[in-house]
Amino acid sequence: MMRLEIRHRLHTTLVVLFLASTFSFGCSSGEDPLPEIVAKAIAHHGGDLYEASHISMTITSLSGGFYIEATRSGGAFEYIVTNPATDTRSERKVRLTNERVTEWQDGVELTLDEEGERRARAFVDARVFFPLLPYTLKGGDIRFEDKGLDTWYGRELQRMKVTFAPGSSNDADDAYTFWFDPESGQVEQFGYDFDNGLRYRKATAFNRVGGVLFSDQENYAVDGGKIPVDTLSEDYVQSEMRLLSTVTISNVDVEPL
């Protein structure tokens, strides 16, 4: 994920579940309702705009920037991610819809085999998940565990652990934790574990554009073996984790459909 860490395969877990749910939104009455704080967060960050809008933005971190276009109209979606050319790299552009995935290199469409399609989907999946939080927490195979109130930097935040139904993906044993403002539902920070370490993201600035809330973030890391996300605390971040990158969202445009 640039150095946003979204190259790690675990991020595909939530995104694949989210994209799969695209086909059944509004059609399944058997899904468990979202926890109150998650539903509140989605409403606070953009609500119905997530399901009927065209959103474009640039995400920038240590390795450069990506241009993202996300269009949703009910169950139909189109995501386009462009990695601009540099002196040493060609432009890469991938378009993902309900029906297919298409990739271009310097404007020339590539012929993708099965593995090429998988890589192209993962490229897009990983890059749309974070900027569209908390909407991307919708999905029938996502499990929530309310961990109560947690104090960070002098504030009480509501802590919610997110795991996945067994067998729902290759990475179903990875876990996330989100911290929400208990009054507004605003996502203040989140963390996740995976086979090679632990990550923690802290929002540093919020910007509401066209009714949708976005945030810049600091990205902290510990590398090595898997460290449970439950380990995260203010003291642990300060004593054990290093600032890996800063993540900035700019050039945002939101057009309701």
C-alpha positions in Angstrom: 0.0 0.0 0.0 2.6 2.5 -1.0 4.2 2.7 2.4 0.7 2.9 3.8 1.3 -0.8 4.5 -1.6 -1.9 2.3 0.7 -4.2 0.4 0.2 -6.5 3.3 -2.2 -9.2 2.3 -4.3 -8.9 5.5 -6.0 -5.8 4.3 -7.6 -7.7 1.5 -9.6 -9.6 4.1 -11.9 -6.8 5.1 -12.0 -5.3 1.6 -12.9 -8.6 -0.1 -15.7 -9.1 2.4 -16.9 -5.5 1.8 -16.8 -5.9 -2.0 -18.6 -9.2 -1.8 -21.4 -7.6 0.3 -21.9 -5.1 -2.6 -23.9 -7.7 -4.5 -26.4 -8.2 -1.6 -26.8 -4.8 0.0 -30.4 -4.3 0.9 -31.3 -7.8 -0.2 -30.5 -9.8 3.0 -32.7 -9.3 6.0 -30.9 -12.1 7.9 -27.7 -10.2 8.5 -27.1 -9.1 12.1 -27.5 -5.4 12.6 -24.3 -3.3 12.9 -23.3 -2.4 16.5 -24.8 1.0 17.4 -21.4 2.8 17.5 -20.5 1.4 14.0 -23.8 2.5 12.5 -23.3 5.9 14.2 -19.8 6.2 12.8 -21.0 5.4 9.2 -23.8 8.0 9.6 -21.3 10.6 11.0 -18.7 10.0 8.3 -21.0 10.2 5.3 -24.0 7.9 5.6 -26.0 7.4 2.5 -23.5 9.3 0.4 -21.2 6.3 0.4 -23.8 4.3 -1.5 -24.7 6.9 -4.1 -21.8 9.1 -5.1 -18.6 9.6 -7.1 -15.6 10.2 -4.8 -12.1 11.1 -6.0 -9.0 11.8 -4.1 -5.2 11.6 -3.9 -3.6 9.6 -1.2 0.1 10.4 -0.4 2.7 8.8 1.8 6.4 8.0 1.8 6.4 6.2 -1.6 4.4 8.9 -3.4 0.7 9.1 -4.3 -2.2 7.3 -5.7 -5.3 8.8 -7.4 -8.5 7.0 -6.4 -12.0 7.2 -7.9 -14.8 5.4 -6.2 -18.3 5.3 -7.7 -21.2 3.5 -6.1 -24.8 3.5 -7.0 -26.7 1.0 -4.8 -25.2 -2.4 -5.5 -23.1 -1.3 -8.5 -19.5 -0.1 -7.9 -16.6 1.1 -10.0 -13.2 1.7 -8.4 -10.3 3.2 -10.4 -6.8 3.4 -8.9 -4.0 5.1 -10.7 -0.3 5.0 -9.6 1.4 7.8 -11.6 4.6 7.2 -13.6 7.9 8.2 -12.2 11.5 8.3 -13.7 11.8 4.6 -12.8 8.2 3.3 -13.0 5.4 3.2 -15.6 2.0 4.5 -14.9 -0.3 1.7 -13.5 -4.1 2.1 -13.7 -6.6 -0.5 -12.6 -10.4 -0.4 -12.9 -12.6 -2.8 -10.8 -16.3 -3.2 -11.2 -18.9 -5.8 -10.2 -18.2 -7.6 -13.5 -14.5 -7.4 -14.2 -11.1 -6.0 -13.6 -9.0 -4.1 -16.2 -5.4 -2.9 -16.0 -3.4 -0.4 -18.1 0.3 0.3 -18.2 1.2 3.7 -19.6 -2.3 3.8 -21.2 -2.0 0.4 -22.9 -4.5 -2.3 -21.8 -2.9 -5.5 -20.5 -4.1 -9.0 -21.1 -4.5 -10.5 -17.6 -4.4 -14.2 -16.8 -6.0 -15.5 -13.6 -3.0 -14.5 -11.4 -2.9 -11.1 -13.1 -6.5 -10.5 -12.3 -6.0 -11.5 -8.7 -3.1 -9.1 -8.3 -5.0 -6.3 -10.0 -8.0 -6.8 -7.7 -5.8 -6.8 -4.7 -4.1 -3.6 -5.8 -7.5 -1.8 -5.9 -9.0 -3.6 -2.9 -6.3 -2.6 -0.6 -6.3 1.1 -1.6 -10.0 1.8 -1.4 -10.5 0.2 2.1 -8.9 2.8 4.3 -10.1 6.1 2.8 -13.7 4.8 2.8 -13.7 3.8 6.5 -16.0 3.3 8.4 -18.4 2.4 5.6 -16.1 -0.5 4.7 -17.0 -2.2 8.0 -20.2 -3.4 6.4 -20.2 -7.1 5.6 -21.9 -10.3 6.7 -18.7 -12.1 7.6 -17.4 -9.4 9.9 -17.6 -10.0 13.6 -17.7 -7.2 16.2 -16.7 -7.3 19.9 -17.4 -4.2 22.0 -14.4 -3.7 24.3 -15.9 -0.8 26.3 -14.4 2.6 26.9 -10.6 3.0 26.7 -8.6 6.1 27.6 -6.1 7.5 25.1 -4.4 10.9 25.4 -6.8 12.0 28.1 -9.9 11.0 26.1 -12.4 8.2 26.6 -12.9 6.3 23.3 -15.2 3.4 22.5 -13.1 0.4 21.6 -14.4 -2.2 19.1 -12.6 -5.3 17.9 -13.2 -6.6 14.4 -12.6 -10.2 13.4 -13.8 -12.5 10.7 -15.9 -15.6 10.4 -13.7 -18.8 10.3 -12.9 -19.8 6.8 -14.1 -16.5 5.3 -10.7 -15.7 3.8 -7.1 -16.8 3.9 -6.4 -14.1 6.6 -9.5 -14.7 8.8 -7.2 -15.0 11.9 -6.1 -11.3 11.5 -7.9 -8.8 13.7 -8.5 -5.0 13.7 -9.5 -2.7 16.6 -11.2 0.7 16.1 -11.6 3.5 18.6 -14.6 5.7 18.1 -15.6 9.0 19.7 -18.5 7.7 21.8 -20.7 10.7 21.2 -20.3 11.3 17.4 -19.0 7.9 16.3 -16.0 9.6 14.6 -13.1 7.1 13.9 -10.2 8.5 15.9 -7.7 5.6 15.4 -7.4 2.0 14.6 -4.9 -0.9 14.6 -4.5 -4.3 13.2 -2.3 -7.4 13.6 -1.0 -9.7 10.9 1.7 -12.4 10.5 4.6 -10.0 10.4 3.7 -7.5 13.1 1.3 -4.8 14.4 0.1 -1.5 13.0 -1.5 1.6 14.6 -3.1 4.5 12.7 -4.0 7.8 14.5 -6.0 10.5 12.8 -4.3 13.8 12.9 -6.6 16.0 10.9 -10.2 15.7 9.6 -11.7 17.3 6.5 -15.3 17.0 5.5 -15.9 17.4 1.7 -19.3 17.2 0.1 -20.7 15.6 3.3 -18.1 12.9 3.6 -15.5 13.0 6.3 -11.8 12.1 5.6 -8.7 12.0 7.8 -5.0 12.3 7.6 -3.1 9.8 9.7 0.1 8.9 11.4 1.1 5.2 10.8 3.0 3.4 13.5 4.6 0.0 13.2 6.2 -2.9 15.0 7.7 -5.6 12.7 8.5 -9.2 13.5 6.1 -12.0 14.6 2.4 -11.6 15.0 1.6 -9.3 18.0 -2.1 -9.4 19.0 -4.0 -6.2 18.3 -5.3 -6.3 21.9 -1.7 -5.3 22.9 -2.3 -1.8 21.7 -2.4 0.9 24.4 -1.1 4.5 24.6 1.9 3.4 26.6 2.7 0.6 24.1 2.6 2.9 21.1 4.9 5.4 22.7 7.4 2.9 24.0 7.4 0.1 21.4 6.2 1.5 18.0 8.0 3.7 15.5 6.4 6.2 13.2 6.5 4.5 9.8 4.7 7.1 7.6 2.2 9.9 7.5 -0.9 9.5 5.2 -2.4 12.5 3.6 -5.7 12.7 1.6 -6.0 15.7 -0.7 -7.7 16.9 -3.9 -11.0 15.4 -2.6 -14.2 15.7 -4.6 -17.6 14.2 -3.7 -20.4 14.2 -6.2 -23.8 12.8 -5.0 -25.6 10.6 -7.6 
